[in-house]
Amino acid sequence: MAELFRMPAVAADAATAVLSAWQVAEGLSFAKDDALVSIETDKAEVDVAAERDGVLLKTLYTAGAEVEVGDPIAVLGAADEQVGDLDALLAQLGVGVTAPGDARQAVRRDVPEEPVTERPQSQASPLPQGSPVPGLPTSSLDLSADAGPERGGRVFSSPLARRLAREAGLDLAVLTGTGPGGRIVRRDVEAAVAARRTPETVPSPAPREAAAAPRTSVPVPRTSAPEDTGDYEDIPHSRMRRAIARRLTESKQHTPHFYLRATCAVDELLALRQRLNAVSPAKVSVNDLLIKAVATAHTQVPEMNAVWRPDAVRRFGTVDVSVAVATDTGLVTPVLRGVENLSVSAIATRTRGFAEQARSGTLRPADLEGGSITMSNLGMYGVEEFAAIINPPQAAILAVGAARDEAVVRDGAVTAAKVLRVVLSVDHRPVDGAVAARWLAAFTEAVEKPVRLVV
């Protein structure tokens, strides 16, 4: 039985999402758990899987469209279902589709940026007769700039293209659309931004005339910021990059950070890792052992396993640790849950799985939510020490540097040892300095005496 497939609520606070790409073509079958569509959220690009076997009868939006959560984006049929009259089926489901034969976009109504003028009767309407169709939410109908090429002096473009053009300072009227019916889509805006590489010619001021010469108007040269000179490229912000910028700016503005630093000797930790990898079913990294040390410190100092809420300090009963993973589109922080009960090899397996999912864009929104602390390790890049910004609403983030050979004093004698430096950034609202100091001491002891990590 055919049914509407609606834009899922892939992020808890998102009213819209961008349809990045269809993973199944129209008319093709799919199996349960196959990826149907990729959705771009503020945190990641998520593949939405099928809940059952079926066939994709009709897509209602093209890639790049920004769609309200809950609006229909496709029509799905049962496995091996064939439909003779697709238009009749769409009418039965209460969906209208744009008239151009190659268009694959549901008819939407966005709030027009300027009043819509009456079209002459001789002009073809981009809507089929009888639209709007009863049963289709008014939020999913577009009578203006999302339906096709320029008509009557108006430029037709996707909502995402309009937003990107506005942010880049581009005039849509000078762009050529390559979307269905000549509609301007995201790739058109991105191409225009990339082409804007040649710096503008700055007019030179006219030579100064003698005092007796007649007064003439002298062109004033445009003042350019240093970054506007020379060859450059503007990269439009992705939703993820915007979210990172917004959340971390808010964190520094509203979260009272304080910082504690420690130096940990890791000779025994590295020796333990070597012994574990000789017998472990999964290759264990230094990062995996440090995650376990974080969980050990949280167990010993439970006051750190908390977050600030408007009406209370919320303390957790399990240790959930976010792990920072760098991707081509930005930083994501999937959450390892119940780390206090996981073996080191289980931590290694899960962190590797999260890293692969993050880079392939298959993380689920639920994988990115929760936790009270994040661990960010830049040691593999040779960074000795850095201070990280807390990922709200968490209470802390641990920044880990590289393990290096240094001279240390032991029992009154100078000797060489492997050490790494860590910086703990803490939200002072739910956690006091003394509590954070006890936590850092417990973490350092767990790293320097790592046998407790495997018992």
N, C-alpha and C positions, 0 to 999 in steps of 0.2 A: 504494500500500500504506500503510495507516494506521500511524502510529508515535507514540510519546510525545515530547512536547516538554518538556525539563527546564529547570529554573532554571539559567541559565548562571552560570559563575564570572566575574562582571563586575568583581570586585576581587580582587586576588591574595591578600589575607589575610582575606577575608570568608567566614564560614561560612553566613550567611544574607543575604537581600536582601528588600526590600519590593517587591511587585508594585504599581506605582503605577496603571497603567491598561492596559486592552486597547485596542490600536489597530485591531483587526479584530474584528468581531462574529462570534458563532457562526454557522456555515453559509455564511459569505461566503468568496469566493476571494481569494487574494493572489498577487502576483508576486514573483519573486526580488528581494531587496533592499528590499522593502516593510517598513515597521516593523510588527512583530507586537505587541509589548508594551513598555511603559515600565517600567524597573526603577530603583528608587532605591537608590543606593549611598552610601557615606560621602562621596564626592567630587562626585557629580553625579547627575542623573537621566538614565539612558541608554536610548535606544531600541534594542531588539534586533531586527535585521533578519532576514528569512527567507533561508535559504540556497538555496531553490528555489521554483518555483511550487507552489501547493497550495491547500487549503481548510482552514479552522479548524473541525473537527468538534465539538470540545467543549472548553470551558474548565473547569479543575479548581479554580481559585481565583478569588475576587473581588478587586477592587481594594482595596488596603489590607492584604492578607494578608502576613505575614512568612513566607518560605518558605526552607527549607534548600537550599543549593546542591546540585544534582543531583536533587532531587525533581521528579517530573513535575508540570507545571502546565497542560498542554493535550494534546489529541490532534489531530494533523495528518494530513490525507489527501492523496493525490495530486491533481493538478489535475482538477477535474470528477468526483472520486470521490464516490459516494453510498453511504450505509450504511443498510440497511434496519433492522437491529436494533442500535441503539447500545449497549444494555445488554450484549448478547452480545459486542460488540467490546471494551467496557471490561473485561469479565470475561476475555476472551482476552488482553488486555494486562496483566492483573493489577492493575486499578485499581478501587477502590471509591469511590462517590460518595454524599454524604449523601442521605437519603430525601426531604426536602421538595422539591416540584417546582420551586420557584423558586430553590433553592440552587444556587450555582455554585462549590462549594468541595470540594476533595478532603478525605477524612477524614484527620485528623492526630492524633498523640498527642504532646502536650507533657507535660513533667513537671508533675503537678498541684501547685498551691501548697498544697493541703491534702489529706488522704486522701479518696479517692472512696468514698462510702458506697454500699451495695447499694441499687438502686432497687427499689421494689415492682413486682411482676409486672404490675400494672394499668397502669403508666406506659409510654408508647410510647418505644422507644429511638430515638435519632437515627441509629443505624447500621442499615444493611440487614442482614437475616439472613445469617449466614455470614461477616461481617466479624470479625476482619481477613482480608483477601483474601491468599492466598499469592502471593508475588512482589512485593508492595508493601513497600518498606522500612519498618521499624517506626518510623523517624523521621518518616514522612509520615502516621502515623495519630494521631488525637486522640479519646480516649475521654472527655475531660472538658470544659474550658471553652472550646472552640473550635467547638462543633458546633451550637448553637442557643440558644433562649431559656432562661430560668430554669426549672429542674426540680429538685424535691426540695430547695429551699432554696439551690441553687447558681446563680450568675449566669454565663451563657454569653456569651463575648466573644472577639474576635480577640486574638492575642498582642500585636499592635501597640496595640490599644485598652487592654489591661491595662497595658502598659508606660507609655503616655502618661498614663493615669489615676493610676498609682502616682507618676509624676514630678510630676504636678500636685496630688497630695494629694486626689484625688477618690475617693469610695466608689462602686464600680460598682453596688452594690445600689440606689442612688437614681437611676440613669440609666435612660432608656427607649431600648431598642435599635431601630434602624431597618433593621438588616441582615436577611438571609434568616432567616425564622422568629423574628424579634425579637432576633437576636443583636446585641450592642453592638459597633459598629465605630468606626473612627477618627473619622469625622465627628460621631458622638454625643459623644465625649469633647471634641473641639475646640469643639463648640457649647456644652457645659457650661462649659468654661473661659472662652469668650467671654462667657457670661451672668453670670459671677462678677465683675460690675463694681461693684455697690453695696457700699461698705465696711461692715464689721460694726459694729453698734451697741455702743459701749463703755459698760458700766454705770458710772454716777457713784457715787462713794463717798457713804455716808450722812452726813448732817450730824453734826458732833461734838456729843455730848451733854454735859451738865454732869457733873462728877465724881461727884455723888451718884446719878446715874441708873443703873438696872440695866444691866449689860453686855449688849450685843447683838452678834451677828456682823455685820460690815461687809463687803460684797462688795468684792473687790480688783479695780480696773480692769485690763483686759488692756493690757499694754504693746505698742504697735505700732511697728515700724520706720518711719522717715519715708516710705519708698517704699510702704508699705502703706496710706497715708492718701489720701483723695481718689479720683478716678476713674482706673482703670487697667485694663489688659488683659494677660493672660498669654498669650504666644505659645508653644505647645509647640515644643521643639527638634526640628529636622529632623535626619536622620542626617548631612547635610553640615555643619550648624552644630555638631553634637557633634564631628565629626571635626576641624573647624577649631579648635575650642576645645582638644581633646585634644592635637593635634599642635603647636600653637603654644605651649601651656603647657609641654609637654615640651621644646620648643626653648629657651624661656627658662630652664627649670630645669636642663637638661643640656648645652646648647651654650654654650660660653664666647664670648659676643659681644664684639667690639670694633668701633669705628666710626671711619671716616675721612670727612672732608668736603672738598668742592672746589667752586669756583665757575668755571663755564665760560662764556666769551663765545661767543654763538651767532649773531652777525650773519652770518658767512659760511655757517653751516649753514642758516639761513633763506633766504639768497639761493640756495644750491644747491637747496634744496627747490623753490623757485619755478621754477628752470630745469628741474628734472627733471619737474615736473608739466606742463610745456609739451609734453613728448615722451613721457612714461611711459604705458604702457597701463593702469596702475593708479595711482590717486591715492596719492601718497607723503605720509605724515605725519611730523612731527618724531619721533614714537615709533619709526617704522620706521628712520630714520637713526640714532637712539640705539642700537637693537638691533644694527645693523651695527657701530657703534662698540664695543659690548661684545664682539662677536666679534673685532674687530680687536685689542682689548686682550688678549683671551684667547690669540690667536695669538702676540702678542709676549711675553706672560708666561704660558707654559703651566703654570707651577706653580699658577696660580689655577684652572686647569681640572681640579679634583680634588674628591673628597669623602672624608670620614673613614669608614673601615671598622674593625670591631673588631680586625682583625689586620693592616691595612695602609692606606696612603693610596692610593686608587684614582685614577689620572690618566687622562683621556680623550684620545683621538686626534682627535675631532671636537668642534665647539663646538655644544652644544645649550642653548638659552636658553629658560627659562620666561617667559611673559608673563602678568602678573596681569590677569584680566578680572572685573569686577564683574557679578554677576547678581542677580536678585530673591531667590534662595535662598542666596546666599553668594558667596565669592570662589573662583574656580578658576584654575589656572595651566597651561594647555596649553603643550606644549613644541615649539618650532621646532627642527628637527634640521638639522645641517650648515649652520649659518648662515654660516660662513666661506666657503662656496662659493655662496651665494645672492646674486643681484643685489638691489638695493634694491627694485625693483618686484616681484620674487618674494616678498620679505619682506612687502611691503604686501599682496599678494594673500593670502598664507597667514595673516597676522595678522587680516585682515578676515574670512576664512573661519572661523577659530577663534572670533572674537568672536560671529559669528552662530550657530555651533554651540553655544557656551556658553550663550547666552541662550535658545536653543530646546531645550536639554537633549539634544542629539544628539552630544555628544562621546563618543568611545570611551574606555574605561579606559586603553588604550595611549597615548592622546594626552596623558595627565596624568602619565606616569611618565618618570623620567630627568631629565637636565640637571644642571648643577653651579651655576647661578646663575639668579636670577629678577630681572626688571626690573619695578618697580611705579611707575607714573607717575600722580601726582595733580595734575599741573600744570593740567589742564583745569578743575579745581575752584578754581583760584586759590591753592592751597597753595604757600607759598614754600619750605618745607623740612620734612622729616620723616624719622624713622629707622624702618625696617621690621624685622620679626622674620624671621629666616632660616626658610625652608621646608625642614625636614629631609627627606632626608639631605643636601641641597645645602650648599655651603660658603659661599655669599654671596647677598646680595640688594642691588640698587641701587635706592634710592629717589630719584625724580626730581621736582623741584618745577617751578613755573611760570617761563617766560621773562619777565623784567621789564626795564623801562628803568631803568638805574642809572648813577650817575656813577662812572667808572673812570679810573685814571691810566695814560696811555700816552705813553711818551717824555717823561715829566716834565710832561705837560699833562693837565688834567682834561677828560674828554669823556664824552658820553653813549653807552651801549652796551646791547645786549640781553644779559642774563646769566641763567643758571639755576643753581640749587644742587642738588648731588647728595650723598647720604649713602650710603656703602658699609658695610653690616653684614657682618662676616666671622667665620667660625668659626675660632677661634685654634688649634684642634687640627691641621688639615691645612695652615693658612696662617699664616705669620709676618707681623708688622707690616711689615717691609721689603718683602716680596713684594707685599702688598696696596698699599703706597704706590707701588711701581713700576707696578702695574696701573692705579691711579687716574691716575697721570701719563700713561700710554699712552692711557687713555680720554679724558682731557682734551685731549690733543694731537690725537686723531682727531676730536673734536668741533670744536675750534677751527681745524683745518686739514682740512676734510672732503673735499677732493678725493680723498684716498686711499681713501675709502669707495666710490668708484665706479670704481676702477682695479684 
